[in-house]
Amino acid sequence: MNSAQADAYLRRIRAPHPAWPTSDALRELQLRHLETVPFENLSIHLGEEIVLEENRLLDKLVGARRGGFCYELNGAFGALLGALGFDVTLLAARVYGEQGRLGIPYDHLALRVRTVDGGDWLTDVGFGAHSHYPLAFGERGEQRDPGGMFRVVESGPDGAGVRGVGGAREGDDLDVMRDGMAQYRLEVRPRVLGDFVTGAWWHSTSPASHFAQSLVCSRVTEDGGRITLSGRKFTVTAATGTKEVSELGTEEEVLATYRERFGITLEQVPEVREAR
């Protein structure tokens, strides 16, 4: 990412150019990103190709002022942070589903970011409702955040390191917890963006993927709450956790909500497509 692209990205998220890649600057950038770039899976149901290449991601998020899901959001944000001088590592994770089952390999993409003032942070702008600020990567106690109470803990029985598939040790992985519930299991080995192509394809096409089963468009609001549009159901969640749900009646209302509340201009209302 060149300096002109980085400047355009910063304008997109309404963030000033940080003087140094510090922990405070990272906190500001993550929050601005969550408030301005929606977590959304509309491309899957609009028949748009999802390409995990840096320039294509910038064209979508910055040029077209769209959002995306984890691979797109964290992939692009990681590139921005790297251009701003942060030390960024892409990490793979498997998301916990029903009955504590782990999802597919490369189920999720998150970022490990190191700053010049000695911080080492788990940064994630692509998991929907999650932490508003980066989580201290090496901290094993509770971390309070506007998005909930988080912990980053060693996985496996008592962190003992049980041998897993391919000789990997579970103790080398980390479980990310929110309000006492496991969100995803994070591998600590470095990855590259191309490693996640198969995961993105599976989530875009498999009938078993929740992204292929439903529509979602969501972002953090400036008061610390969240707004979410799922099909025609519009939910406003206050910072206190209270929710107001309304059903949008006409296509014009749906398109206006995408435009006015999420900054997304569409020519047609997305409808759930049958998974291939």
Number of C-alpha atoms within 10 A of each C-alpha: 17 9 11 9 17 20 16 14 22 19 13 17 20 14 17 12 14 15 9 15 20 17 20 15 16 23 16 16 24 21 21 22 23 27 24 21 26 29 27 26 22 24 17 25 21 15 11 9 10 19 16 18 14 17 14 15 24 25 13 17 22 21 14 12 19 23 27 24 26 22 28 28 26 23 25 26 26 26 19 24 19 17 16 19 16 20 16 22 18 22 22 25 24 20 22 19 12 7 6 12 10 16 17 14 13 22 22 24 28 24 23 21 24 22 19 13 11 9 15 20 22 20 26 24 33 27 19 20 16 19 24 23 24 24 23 18 18 12 13 12 11 16 16 15 15 13 19 16 16 23 24 23 23 20 21 18 10 10 15 13 16 15 13 11 7 6 8 12 16 20 20 18 20 21 23 23 19 21 13 12 14 18 21 23 25 24 21 15 11 12 16 12 19 11 15 20 15 13 16 20 14 17 21 23 18 15 14 11 14 11 22 22 18 16 21 19 23 26 24 27 19 13 9 15 20 22 20 23 24 14 18 21 14 19 17 18 18 16 16 9 10 9 13 10 13 11 14 16 10 11 13 11 14 21 20 16 18 18 13 10 17 24 16 18 15 14 6 11 17 20 14 15 15 11 16 8
